[in-house]
Amino acid sequence: MSTFDRKDFALIGTLQEDASRRLEDLAKVVDLAPSSVHDRLRRLERLGVIKKWSIEVDAQALGLGVLAFIGISSKKPCSELVESLRAIPAVEECHSVAGELSMLLKVRVADTASLLTLAERLRKIPGVEQTSTTIVLKSQFERHISFAGIAANRKVRS
């Protein structure tokens, strides 16, 4: 595993807050030349730390007013269900989990009628035995990986 320093963590944390920041602005945050910041960002991409550059979209503004988590019970291996689940645009995340459930999905749909339709579609996938749905009433907070926590738990170069 490569070693990262505080400047790497500061760059990543700053980009998580606002990925549209200019190299010049990032350079001021970490007290480096813009070319050095560019080199660091490319290194972090090569190492797989930065997986992709994306934007955050307001789901409500796009008419996706219902956020829910759907647990799936299956006797089939999760790997046999993944492609069927990937084909459903409403599924934002899909996780194999330990415990009573086999998989946990994060989904967004327009309304509860759409959620019912989605749940029925999931139950028709061969191998899905049961679903359990939890509707999110309000997201209290969401956050990115905490680099303060990482730095506190291991030695980080200055």
Residue pairs with C-beta under 8 A, 6 or more apart in sequence:
2 47
3 157
4 49
4 156
4 157
5 156
5 157
5 158
6 151
6 156
6 157
6 158
7 30
7 31
7 32
7 40
8 40
8 44
8 49
9 147
9 150
9 151
9 156
10 29
10 30
10 147
11 26
11 29
11 30
11 37
11 40
11 41
11 44
12 44
12 49
12 50
12 147
13 144
13 147
14 21
14 26
14 29
15 21
15 26
15 50
16 144
16 145
19 53
19 54
19 55
23 34
23 37
23 38
24 34
26 34
26 37
27 33
27 34
27 36
27 37
30 37
32 40
41 50
44 50
59 65
59 67
59 108
63 110
64 108
64 109
64 110
65 110
65 111
66 108
66 109
66 110
66 111
66 112
66 114
66 115
66 135
66 136
67 106
67 107
67 108
67 135
67 136
67 139
68 106
68 107
68 108
68 109
68 115
68 133
68 134
68 135
68 136
69 104
69 105
69 106
69 107
69 133
69 134
69 136
70 104
70 105
70 107
70 118
70 119
70 122
70 131
70 132
70 133
70 134
71 97
71 100
71 101
71 103
71 104
71 105
71 131
71 132
71 133
71 134
72 81
72 101
72 102
72 103
72 104
72 105
72 122
72 128
72 130
72 131
73 100
73 101
73 102
73 128
73 129
73 130
73 131
73 132
74 81
74 102
74 103
74 127
74 128
74 129
75 127
75 129
76 126
76 127
78 96
78 102
78 103
80 127
81 102
81 103
81 125
81 127
81 128
82 94
84 125
84 126
85 91
85 94
85 103
85 105
85 122
85 125
86 94
88 118
88 121
88 122
90 107
90 108
90 109
90 114
90 118
91 105
91 106
91 107
92 106
92 107
92 108
93 105
93 106
94 103
94 104
94 105
94 106
95 103
95 104
95 105
96 102
96 103
97 103
97 104
101 132
105 122
107 115
107 118
109 115
109 118
112 135
115 133
115 135
119 131
119 133
122 128
122 131
123 130
123 131
150 156
